[in-house]
Amino acid sequence: MESASKMDMDERQIIVNDREQLIYLLTEAAEIEHGLMCSYLYANWSLKERTDEGLTEAQLLAIDSWRDSMQSVAMEEMLHLALVNNLLMSLGSPPHFMRPNFPIAPGYHPSSIVVRLTPFTRETAEHFVYLERPEGMEQPQTEGFQAPVAYERYRGRPRLTPTAEDYGTVSHLYRGIEDGFRRLSSELGEKTLFIGDLQTQVTSEVLRFEGLIAVTNLENALLAITTIIEQGEGSQSNHDDSHYNRFCVIRDEYDTFLAEDANFCPHRSVVSDPAMFRSVVKQETVHVSEPLAAHVLDAANATYGLMLRLLASGFSLSGGKSEIRRIEIKSAISMMSVIKSLAGLLTTLAANANRPQETAGMNFHLPRATLALPQREAGSTLLAERADEIGHTLAALIEETRLADTSLARKLHSVAEALRANKGIQACTTGQP
């Protein structure tokens, strides 16, 4: 019965009757891409880095290749997030960089899409294969990654209010989005459907991702969707470089090392599902409460929040403000190396006094106001002020931790300086269309 239900879910057509439902599906796609990127990065940052962590030279060499492969996959998830936002903006919608905090509540995504923050265990590797599997492929959910309750989100009939759909795989969702673009383009006409401001579109000229294209008509909307699907599950003719195949290769190599050495452990003793705050309800999370780890986690999350606000602001710009956009997006990209350094440090710091053998991890926590866009005239001042605040905190952290990269504080202050210079550009462009 269970496999039959799954088959029904995979074969069920996603119906898009109007623009609002298409926008709804795209915002969910954006949140899934964002969540997968966080999940892959968390697992990647948990990997050991030295032979004195209980690894042989051969094991470390393989783990380094896994690290590079997963980093590449995570960056392609960022490309997918950018493409989804171009698809959204082509319809007249604003970009969408928000997502639910971890752990994600059951029902928010389909029961087949469980996104968690876990170290790179053998089960995590198998779960990543499951998440990226091609549409229609039968595969059981990995132990420890099943939805806590069985549910379906199928909407029984079309509604005016945008409604959650069920789908078995991420590619199933994109097939529904693709059908929606085709249907609405036919019903409304391309000129009526693609009403978004072309100048809001972000391309590889601004954000250096191969395959990042503007979406202005049905042809390039379908091209953007095809890029996402083929990089994830792979094309019918070539799965070799897909996320699915890359995780299959890593999983199989993992199994080879386990067969040779049952004690093989490529990851540090990083907690699963870390929490920045103590939960008021019962949740399977670990509160990062040790003072030093909590301090580093706070700085990492604040930097991550600033990065997303810079991206959201940069994606929202139009009308003669391309230089402002470049500064904001370039500043966002510079935040990534800061986050990576802090996340790596967290995996060496005790998370909780009650679990002294386990270390902390970056949990990508977002407060409510993180992505509320600043007023355009005040934006540079607001963002620069935040960058300086984080920079001062990082300078203090460098003094009290084993953080090797002493340039992190300077990076934040450099961003603040660029944003303040940006304010002069804003004044020059005020009133332009």
C-alpha positions in Angstrom: 0.0 0.0 0.0 2.8 2.4 0.8 4.6 2.0 -2.5 1.2 2.4 -4.4 0.5 5.6 -2.5 4.0 6.9 -3.4 3.4 6.0 -7.1 0.1 7.9 -7.0 1.9 10.9 -5.6 4.7 10.7 -8.3 2.1 10.4 -11.1 -0.3 13.0 -9.8 -0.4 16.1 -12.0 0.2 19.4 -10.4 -2.5 21.8 -11.7 -1.8 25.5 -12.1 -4.9 27.5 -12.9 -3.6 31.0 -12.4 -0.6 33.3 -11.8 -1.0 33.2 -8.0 -0.8 29.4 -7.8 2.3 29.5 -10.0 3.9 32.1 -7.8 3.0 30.0 -4.8 4.8 26.9 -6.2 7.8 29.0 -7.1 8.2 30.4 -3.6 8.1 26.8 -2.3 10.7 25.8 -4.8 12.8 28.7 -3.7 12.5 27.6 0.0 13.4 24.0 -0.9 16.5 25.0 -2.9 17.5 27.3 0.0 17.0 24.5 2.5 18.8 21.9 0.5 21.8 24.3 0.2 21.9 24.7 4.0 21.6 21.0 4.5 24.4 20.2 2.1 26.7 22.9 3.5 26.1 21.7 7.1 27.1 18.1 6.2 30.1 19.4 4.2 31.4 21.5 7.1 31.1 18.5 9.4 33.8 16.6 7.5 37.2 16.0 9.1 40.2 17.9 7.7 43.3 16.2 9.0 44.8 12.7 9.4 45.2 13.3 13.2 41.4 13.2 13.4 41.6 9.4 12.9 41.9 9.2 9.1 44.4 7.6 6.8 45.9 9.5 3.9 43.7 7.6 1.5 40.6 8.3 3.5 41.4 12.0 3.8 42.1 12.2 0.0 38.6 10.8 -0.7 37.0 13.1 1.9 38.6 16.1 0.3 37.1 15.1 -3.0 33.7 14.7 -1.3 34.1 18.1 0.2 34.7 19.7 -3.2 31.8 17.8 -4.8 29.3 18.8 -2.1 30.5 22.4 -2.2 29.9 22.4 -5.9 26.4 20.9 -5.4 25.6 23.6 -2.8 26.7 26.3 -5.1 24.5 24.9 -7.9 21.6 25.0 -5.4 22.4 28.7 -5.0 22.2 29.0 -8.8 18.8 27.2 -8.7 17.6 29.7 -6.1 18.7 32.6 -8.3 16.9 31.1 -11.3 13.7 30.5 -9.3 13.8 34.2 -8.3 14.2 35.2 -11.9 11.2 33.1 -12.7 9.3 34.7 -9.9 10.2 38.2 -11.0 9.3 37.5 -14.6 5.7 37.1 -13.4 5.8 40.4 -11.5 6.5 38.9 -8.1 9.2 40.1 -5.7 12.2 37.7 -5.1 11.9 35.2 -2.3 14.9 34.4 0.0 13.0 33.6 3.2 12.6 30.0 4.4 11.4 28.3 7.6 13.9 27.9 10.4 15.2 24.4 11.2 13.7 22.0 12.2 11.1 22.4 9.5 7.6 21.5 10.8 5.8 18.4 9.2 3.4 19.5 6.5 5.4 22.5 5.4 6.9 20.4 2.6 5.6 17.1 1.3 6.3 14.1 3.5 8.8 13.0 0.9 10.9 16.1 1.3 12.6 16.1 4.7 15.3 18.6 5.0 17.5 18.5 8.2 20.9 19.6 9.5 23.0 16.5 10.2 26.7 15.6 10.0 27.8 13.6 7.0 26.9 10.1 8.3 26.2 7.1 6.0 22.5 7.8 6.5 22.9 11.4 5.5 24.7 10.4 2.3 21.8 8.0 1.5 19.3 10.7 2.3 20.9 13.1 -0.2 20.7 10.4 -2.9 17.0 10.1 -2.0 16.3 13.8 -2.2 18.0 14.2 -5.6 16.6 11.0 -7.1 14.9 11.2 -10.6 11.1 11.5 -10.7 9.4 8.1 -10.5 12.4 6.3 -9.0 11.3 3.9 -6.2 13.5 4.3 -3.1 12.5 4.1 0.6 13.2 7.1 2.8 16.3 6.7 4.8 16.2 5.6 8.5 16.1 8.7 10.7 14.9 11.0 7.9 11.3 9.9 7.6 8.5 12.4 8.2 7.3 12.0 11.8 3.7 11.6 10.7 2.1 10.3 7.5 0.3 13.0 5.6 -0.7 14.3 2.2 -1.1 17.9 1.1 -3.2 17.3 -2.1 -5.7 20.0 -2.8 -8.9 18.3 -3.9 -10.0 20.9 -6.4 -8.7 24.2 -7.7 -9.1 27.2 -5.4 -8.6 30.9 -5.7 -6.4 30.8 -2.7 -3.0 29.4 -3.5 -2.7 26.0 -2.0 0.0 23.5 -1.2 0.5 20.6 -3.7 1.9 17.1 -3.1 4.8 15.8 -5.1 7.2 12.9 -4.7 10.4 14.5 -5.8 11.8 18.0 -6.3 11.8 17.3 -10.1 8.1 16.4 -9.9 7.5 19.9 -8.5 9.4 21.5 -11.3 7.5 19.5 -13.9 4.4 21.0 -12.4 5.9 24.5 -12.6 6.9 23.9 -16.2 3.3 22.8 -17.1 2.0 25.9 -15.3 4.2 28.2 -17.4 3.1 26.4 -20.6 -0.6 26.6 -19.7 -0.7 30.2 -18.6 1.4 31.3 -21.5 -1.1 29.7 -23.8 -4.1 31.0 -22.0 -2.9 34.6 -21.2 -0.3 35.1 -23.9 3.4 35.5 -23.3 3.3 39.3 -23.1 0.6 39.2 -20.5 2.2 36.4 -18.5 5.8 37.8 -18.5 5.0 41.3 -17.1 8.0 41.6 -14.8 10.5 44.4 -15.1 13.5 43.1 -17.2 15.9 45.2 -15.2 15.1 43.2 -12.0 16.5 40.1 -13.6 19.9 39.0 -12.3 22.2 37.3 -14.9 25.7 35.9 -14.9 27.1 39.4 -15.5 26.1 40.4 -12.0 26.2 37.0 -10.1 28.9 34.8 -11.7 27.0 31.6 -12.2 27.1 29.8 -15.6 23.5 29.2 -16.6 22.1 32.2 -14.8 19.8 33.7 -17.4 17.1 36.4 -17.5 13.6 35.1 -17.8 11.5 37.2 -20.2 9.4 34.6 -22.2 8.3 31.0 -22.3 11.5 29.8 -24.0 13.9 31.0 -21.4 11.5 30.1 -18.6 11.6 26.5 -19.8 15.4 26.7 -20.2 15.8 27.8 -16.6 13.6 25.0 -15.4 15.5 22.4 -17.5 18.8 23.6 -16.0 17.5 23.1 -12.5 16.1 19.6 -13.3 19.1 18.4 -15.2 21.6 19.5 -12.6 19.6 17.8 -9.9 18.4 14.5 -11.2 20.3 14.5 -14.5 19.0 14.4 -18.1 17.6 11.3 -19.7 20.9 10.9 -21.7 23.4 12.0 -19.0 23.3 11.6 -15.2 27.1 11.6 -14.8 27.4 15.2 -13.4 24.0 15.5 -11.8 23.6 16.0 -8.0 22.0 12.5 -7.9 25.0 10.8 -9.5 27.5 12.7 -7.5 25.9 11.7 -4.2 25.6 8.1 -5.5 29.4 8.1 -6.1 30.1 9.5 -2.6 27.8 7.0 -1.0 29.4 4.1 -2.7 32.9 5.2 -1.8 31.6 5.7 1.8 30.5 2.0 1.7 33.9 0.9 0.4 35.7 2.5 3.3 33.2 1.1 5.8 33.8 -2.4 4.3 37.6 -2.0 4.8 37.2 -0.4 8.3 34.0 -0.7 10.3 35.2 2.2 12.5 35.6 4.6 9.5 34.1 8.0 10.4 34.6 10.9 8.0 32.7 13.5 10.1 33.4 15.3 13.4 31.1 14.7 16.4 28.8 17.5 15.3 25.3 17.6 16.7 22.2 17.1 14.5 19.6 19.9 14.3 21.3 22.5 16.5 19.2 25.3 17.9 20.3 28.9 18.7 17.5 29.3 21.4 16.0 26.9 23.9 12.7 25.6 22.5 9.5 26.3 24.3 8.0 23.1 22.9 9.4 19.5 22.7 11.7 19.3 19.7 14.5 17.0 18.6 17.1 19.7 18.7 20.3 20.4 20.6 20.5 23.9 22.2 23.9 25.4 21.5 24.4 26.8 25.0 28.1 26.7 25.8 29.1 30.4 25.9 31.8 30.4 23.3 29.9 28.2 20.8 26.8 30.4 21.3 28.8 33.5 20.7 30.3 32.2 17.4 26.9 30.8 16.3 25.3 34.2 16.9 28.0 35.9 14.8 27.6 33.3 12.0 23.8 33.7 11.9 24.0 37.5 11.9 26.4 37.3 9.0 24.2 34.9 7.1 21.2 37.2 7.7 23.1 40.2 6.4 24.1 38.2 3.3 20.5 37.3 2.6 19.3 40.9 3.0 22.0 42.1 0.6 21.0 39.5 -1.9 17.3 40.3 -1.5 18.0 44.0 -1.9 20.2 43.5 -4.9 17.7 41.3 -6.6 14.9 43.9 -6.0 16.7 46.8 -7.7 15.7 48.1 -11.1 15.9 51.3 -13.1 19.4 52.6 -13.7 20.8 51.2 -10.4 23.0 48.4 -11.8 26.1 49.7 -9.9 24.2 49.6 -6.6 23.1 46.0 -7.4 26.6 44.9 -8.2 27.9 46.4 -4.9 25.2 44.7 -2.8 25.5 41.3 -4.5 29.3 41.4 -4.4 29.1 42.3 -0.7 26.8 39.3 -0.2 29.2 37.0 -1.9 32.0 38.2 0.3 29.9 37.2 3.4 30.1 33.5 2.2 33.7 33.0 3.2 33.1 34.6 6.6 30.2 32.2 7.2 32.3 29.2 6.1 35.1 30.1 8.5 32.7 30.6 11.5 30.9 27.3 10.6 34.1 25.4 10.5 35.1 26.9 13.9 31.8 25.8 15.4 32.5 22.1 14.6 35.5 22.3 17.0 33.6 23.9 19.9 31.5 22.0 22.5 27.8 22.6 21.9 26.2 21.8 25.3 27.5 21.0 28.8 25.1 18.0 28.9 26.7 16.5 25.8 30.4 17.3 26.2 31.5 14.9 23.4 29.5 16.7 20.7 30.4 19.9 18.9 28.2 22.7 17.5 27.2 23.6 14.0 25.9 26.5 12.0 22.0 26.4 12.0 21.2 29.3 9.6 18.7 30.9 12.0 16.7 33.7 10.5 14.8 36.2 12.7 11.5 37.6 11.5 12.9 40.9 10.2 15.9 39.6 8.4 14.5 40.0 4.9 12.3 43.0 5.4 13.9 45.2 2.7 15.2 48.6 3.9 13.8 51.8 2.5 15.8 52.4 -0.6 17.1 55.8 0.5 18.1 54.6 3.9 19.2 51.1 2.8 22.9 51.6 2.5 23.1 53.3 5.9 21.1 50.4 7.5 23.2 47.7 5.8 26.5 49.4 6.4 25.7 49.9 10.1 24.9 46.1 10.4 28.1 45.1 8.7 30.1 47.3 11.1 28.3 45.8 14.1 29.2 42.2 13.0 32.7 43.3 12.2 33.3 44.6 15.7 31.9 41.3 17.1 34.2 39.3 14.8 37.2 41.3 16.0 36.5 40.3 19.6 35.9 36.7 18.6 39.3 36.4 16.9 40.9 37.4 20.2 39.2 34.6 22.2 39.0 31.7 19.8 41.2 29.5 17.6 39.9 31.3 14.5 42.8 31.3 12.1 41.4 33.8 9.6 42.1 37.2 11.1 40.8 39.0 8.0 37.1 38.3 8.8 36.5 41.5 10.7 38.2 43.5 7.9 35.9 41.9 5.3 32.8 43.2 7.2 34.2 46.7 7.6 35.1 46.7 3.9 31.6 45.8 3.1 30.4 48.7 5.3 32.7 51.1 3.5 31.5 50.0 0.1 27.9 50.4 1.1 28.4 53.9 2.5 30.1 54.8 -0.8 27.0 53.2 -2.4 24.9 55.9 -0.7 26.4 58.5 -3.0 25.4 56.4 -6.0 21.8 56.2 -4.6 21.6 60.0 -4.3 22.6 60.3 -7.9 20.0 57.8 -9.1 17.1 59.0 -7.0 14.1 59.8 -9.2 15.4 57.8 -12.2 12.9 55.4 -13.7 
